Structure formats: structure tokens, C-alpha cells
Amino acid sequence: MIPLSVLDLAPVPAGGGPADAVRNTLDLARHAERAGYRRYWIAEHHLAPGLAAAAPPVLIAAVAAATSRIRVGSGALQTRHRTALSIVEQFGTLDALYPGRIDLGLGRSDRDRDRERATVRAAGGRRRPPRRAVEFVDGLLIPVASDPPGLARSAALKLQETLLVQLGAMPAEFADVVAAVLALLDGSYVQDGQRVRANPGEGADLEPWILGDDHRTARIAGRHGLPFAANYHSSPATVLQAVDAYRAAFRPSAVLDAPYVIVSADVVTAPTDDEAEVLASPYPLWVHRIRTGLGAVPFPTADDAAAHQWKPDELDLVADRVETQFFGSPRTVAAGLDVLQRVTGADELLITTVTHGHADRVRSYELLAAEWREAAAASEARLRRRTA
């Protein structure tokens, strides 16, 4: 069985605040380490009242201090409002504090993707022809792609453009930032004929990653010979295209000899399928708030979700995310994740779980890890019997 890792959005529960979310992150990280998860990644979101992951390097330092073995990193650091040097210096400092445990995950910002969608719509086109029906690929649901118009009107995304990027600054292209970060890390960066030495940063024992949901980002990861994280949890319609593009573009590097793919999944695990369904019931409402441009609000309760009167077009807006969430008993969820791994060829799975109650979230990760270990042990036993 392949390794499991954690993607933490630092969710704020309805009725709670950011301090609760940060404390929950540290507690979950300790449980994840004890349960055997390989990595603990912090996402990055801004101006979202329901998420407290606005400063990943700070949270990464806190998580690394609260744990001792698990790898800790960004999933993913938004590069639009950072320079390559600031990224390398910050993560070089993290490596100096916690050597050999830090992952540097780089990604494009939500605003980058939103601008692309708006440009395509203005031109009267789309990035790709829409699928006319849901597809199943060897048992894995690949939903109809969603292009929610509410995101184009999102006040939070527009504010990010003015509040995160310095006035008059021209953010570098993602591919250029990635190339500069790698050059600063290995000491080969030269500007105006002068070699630039990032200190701390140069020679740091970091594990660089690219995270994304489209073929452009995937090809950048492949060309640099970096590991790639594909987002089934947030863009399930494009996950196979992204993984295929990455493998096609891959070139061996000092980092990797062969492609390495991690695939994310939204998961809620409980002792029974029925209990998991209740815990997962607020998820559609939460996604709907995001898709309509309100941003990630504090995660609702099951009662909040039950009180919402859904309209058909609202359900269509969230269908791709809701239909691809894995929830149920440990056995049910593990079976679904096994299909995801088999179809994508993932070398690792990145699990993100959001529930209103923190204890339910911790239990979800623990139940899944225990089931995964049992399945791995059973698989090894079968292999030994066949080879005996």
C-alpha cells in the first residue's frame, strides 16, 4: 500500500475562530505523526473567514516544532505575491531549524486561474471542450468540469490582487519563479553576471514539489524533474489530464530519476457509513459558498446543512466536488482510495478532511490510517504466501 499524507486547510468551525483552527492544526499534526502519515502540508488561503492558513511558513514552523519525525511543508505556497528569493530564504530558515523535514510545495494562486477563466470567457471560448456526461474511468468518477461564474466576481480574489501584491509590482510568471527558486537552492542563479547566494537557502535539504490542477503546471513539474501533486480534491475533472501531462513531460533530474505523483482526495471517515454521511453533510453547503464568490466561510454544522433548501442550479454548481468526496466507514473509504490510486497511478495519496467537530476530524484520519495499515499487512501476507 502506498503512503498517506495530510493536507490541512486549517478550517475554522462555525462558532469558532482562527485561534481554534491553529490549535486544532497542531493537535492534528501530532495525531497524524503517531498514526503514521508521511507528510503534513499546510495550504494557503487569504481573506477567507473559514480558513486560518494565511501564513504557511509560520504554521509550518509551529507544526515542525510540535512534531519530531513527520515531514512538514506547503501545499501549496502561492507564488504570485512572493519573490523567488523570499521563498528560498524563508524555507532555508525552516530547513536550518528542522533539517531534512521540510517540503517546499509551489503552486499558482487562485487569482491566476481566475484571470485565465475570465480571459477565456471574454474571448467567447473555453480552455477545453466540456464533457457532456460524467465519466467513470476504471471505476473512478471523473465529473463534468465546473467553471463557476461566481469566482470571477469574488471580492476576496480581487482584493488579494491589491493587498498581497505590492503597488506597481509585476508578478513573475509561475514557470519563472520555479526556475529561479531551483537555481537559488542549488547555487546556480546568476543575474547581471553576478552569482546570487541565498543565505539561508542555498544547499538547503528541502524537497521541492509542484502542486496543480492543469496540464501547464504539470508540464513545468515534469520538465524540472520534480515530484507533482495533482488535485483530485479541488479539480477532479482535470486530474487525469494533469497526471498524464506530467509523466509525458518528465525529465530525470538530480531530484528524481522517475516521475513521482501524489494525488489529493477529500475524505471523511467514521465508524459507520451513516455516521460519516452526517459528518460530511455540511460539505456541499461549504463548497457552494466558495463557488458563489463568498469564499470559505466557517465550516457549517450538520444542522445548518439540513436547514438549507437546495435549488437545482445550486446542486449543479457543487456536483463535481460533492460527487468525488470519499466518505464512509474505514473499509468503504479505503476501497474508494484504492481505486483512485490504481487509476491515477499515484505513488502517494494526500488526504484532506474537514468536519465541524475537531475530534471527528482527528478520528477520521486515525481510522483511515489504521485501515490502511491493516490492508497493507494483509497484502504483504498474501504476497508471502504466493512466494513461499
KOLMARTOR-739237 format. One line per 4 residues: for each residue x, y, z of C-alpha. Coordinates in steps of 0.1 Angstrom, whole numbers, m for minus. Each point is the difference from the previous one (the first is absolute). Last residue first. Example, Ala and Ser with C-alpha at 12.3 -4.5 7.8 and 13.67 -1.06 7.14 Angstrom:
# KOLMARTOR-739237
137 m11 71  m14 m34 7
//
This chain:
# KOLMARTOR-739237
66 m193 m2  m4 26 m27  m38 0 m1  m4 m3 37
24 29 5  m20 22 m24  m32 m8 18  16 10 33
13 32 m15  m35 9 m12  m15 m7 33  25 22 18
m6 28 m25  m38 m3 5  5 2 38  22 30 m4
m26 18 m22  m28 m8 24  20 14 29  9 32 m20
m36 5 m10  m13 m3 36  26 24 12  m7 26 m26
m37 m1 6  5 0 38  19 33 m2  m27 16 m21
m28 m13 23  19 14 30  2 34 m18  m37 2 m5
m12 19 m31  17 m24 m24  26 6 m26  23 m28 m12
28 3 m25  20 m32 m9  30 1 m23  6 m34 m16
34 m14 m11  15 m16 m30  m31 7 m20  m6 m22 m31
m31 22 m7  m23 m30 m5  15 m22 27  3 27 26
m35 13 m5  m14 m36 1  19 m7 33  m14 33 13
m35 m13 m5  7 m33 17  17 18 29  m31 22 4
m24 m29 2  22 m20 24  6 29 23  m38 7 1
m14 27 m23  11 30 m19  20 6 m31  m8 33 m17
m2 m3 m37  m38 6 m4  2 31 22  28 17 m18
m14 m5 m36  m36 7 11  7 34 16  m15 23 m26
m25 m26 m12  m15 m1 35  m5 37 0  m17 m2 m34
m25 m25 14  m9 21 30  9 m11 35  m19 10 31
25 2 28  m12 m11 34  18 m34 m1  33 17 m7
m3 23 30  m10 m30 22  31 m19 m12  21 29 11
16 25 m23  37 5 m7  9 37 5  m3 16 m34
23 m8 m29  m5 28 m25  m32 18 m8  6 m3 m37
m29 m23 m9  24 m30 m2  13 5 35  m34 2 16
m10 m31 m20  30 m19 12  m11 6 36  m36 m10 m8
12 m32 m17  23 m8 30  m26 3 28  m12 m36 m5
34 m16 4  m4 m7 37  m35 m14 m6  12 m22 m28
29 m12 22  m25 m11 27  m21 m20 m26  31 m17 m15
11 m12 34  30 4 23  8 34 m16  22 11 m30
m3 33 m19  22 5 m30  8 26 m26  28 m14 m22
34 11 m12  23 m18 m24  37 m4 4  21 m8 m30
36 m9 m4  15 m2 m35  34 m17 m4  37 7 9
m10 28 23  17 30 17  33 2 m20  m22 m2 m30
m18 m25 m23  m22 17 m26  m38 m2 3  m22 16 m26
m21 m30 m8  m3 m9 36  m12 35 10  m24 2 m29
m16 m33 9  m4 10 37  m16 33 m10  m24 m15 m25
m10 m27 25  m7 26 27  m20 24 m22  m36 m7 11
10 m6 36  11 36 5  m1 7 38  4 m34 15
16 m17 m30  28 26 2  32 m14 m15  32 2 20
32 m2 m22  35 m12 9  27 20 m18  19 m8 m32
2 36 m11  m19 m7 m32  m25 m22 18  m9 26 26
m4 27 m27  m21 m25 m20  m24 m5 29  m5 38 4
m11 3 m36  m20 m32 0  m23 12 28  m9 m7 36
32 10 18  26 m7 27  37 1 m8  24 m14 25
35 8 14  15 m22 28  22 22 20  35 m8 13
13 35 m3  29 5 m23  m7 37 m6  m28 10 23
14 20 29  17 19 m15  m9 2 m37  31 6 m20
m4 19 m33  27 m5 m27  6 33 m18  m1 4 m38
m30 22 1  m19 m28 19  14 m35 6  m18 m28 19
20 m32 0  2 m5 38  m22 m31 2  m28 16 20
2 33 m18  m2 m18 m34  m30 m20 12  m18 31 12
8 19 m32  m14 m28 m22  m32 m2 21  m5 37 m1
5 1 m38  m26 m27 m6  m25 18 23  3 32 m20
14 29 20  m23 25 17  3 35 m13  1 24 29
m17 34 m2  m14 m2 35  14 m31 18  m21 m31 m6
m19 m14 30  m25 28 7  m8 11 m36  m3 m33 m17
m13 m17 31  m29 25 0  m11 m14 m34  0 m35 14
m20 10 30  m25 20 m20  m8 m31 m20  m17 10 m32
20 m25 m22  m5 m26 27  m38 3 m3  2 m12 m36
7 m35 11  19 m20 m27  m7 m36 9  13 m30 m19
m24 m29 m3  11 m28 23  27 m26 m2  m12 m28 23
26 m28 3  m13 m35 m8  24 m8 m29  m6 35 m13
m36 10 8  m12 31 m19  m27 25 8  m16 14 m30
3 26 m28  37 7 7  8 37 m7  24 8 m29
32 14 14  13 34 11  m33 16 m8  m11 26 m25
m18 33 m5  31 21 2  m13 16 33  m6 m35 13
36 m10 m7  14 31 17  m23 m5 30  12 m36 4
36 10 m2  m4 28 25  m17 m24 24  29 m25 m3
26 27 8  m22 13 29  m2 m34 16  38 1 2
24 m23 m18  19 m26 20  32 m9 18  5 m27 26
32 3 20  3 m30 22  19 2 33  12 m29 22
37 m3 m8  11 26 24  m26 16 23  14 34 10
24 4 m29  m26 m14 m23  m25 26 12  25 27 m7
6 m13 m35  m37 0 m4  m2 37 8  31 9 m20
m11 m21 m30  m34 15 m2  12 36 5  26 m5 m28
m26 m14 m24  m22 31 5  m34 m3 16  m35 13 m9
m6 m23 m30  18 m30 15  m28 m15 20  16 m26 23
m18 m33 m4  m4 m23 17  28 13 22  22 m23 21
5 m23 30  16 m35 m1  m9 m21 30  27 m8 25
0 23 31  m32 18 4  m12 32 17  31 20 m12
m7 m11 m36  m36 10 4  9 35 13  26 5 m28
m25 m11 m26  m26 24 14  24 29 m4  11 m10 m35
m37 m5 m10  m13 35 9  m36 2 m11  m11 m34 12
m28 10 23  m29 m10 m21  m38 8 4  4 38 0
18 m2 m33  19 32 m9  30 m21 m10  6 m38 m6
32 m20 2  0 m38 6  22 m16 27  15 m34 m6
6 m28 25  20 m28 m15  5 m38 4  m31 m9 21
8 m27 26  m28 4 25  23 16 26  10 27 m25
m36 6 m9  m10 3 37  28 26 6  m10 19 m32
m37 0 10  9 17 33  20 27 m17  m27 6 m25
m27 1 26  19 27 19  2 20 m32  m38 m4 m8
m10 9 35  21 32 m2  m16 8 m33  m35 1 15
m29 m23 10  m38 1 m2  1 m16 m35  32 m20 m2
32 17 m13  19 m23 m24  38 m1 2  1 m12 m37
21 m30 9  12 m24 m27  11 m33 17  21 m29 m14
m7 m37 m8  27 m24 m12  m6 m27 m27  m13 m34 9
//
